[in-house]
Amino acid sequence: MRKLFSLEYWVDDDWYVGRLKEVPGVFSQGESLTELEENIRDAYQLLIEDQPGPGQTETRVKEIEVEV
């Protein structure tokens, strides 16, 4: 199955840096736009593989206050 995502990217000191807008936490970089696209795909796959499967404990998120 294939799914379409929005790659938001920018150039920072000769590096292409980007993220998938629809998937928080999927960021990567590359020396070219093509390399960035490959790295983003790899980062997404790693995220998917890290998702809990049957019988695994699901993580939870809680906001906490931190003094800055």
Secondary structure, DSSP 4 states (H G I P E B T S, - for coil): ------EEEEEETTEEEEEETTSTT-EEEESSHHHHHHHHHHHHHHHHHTS--TTSPPP---------
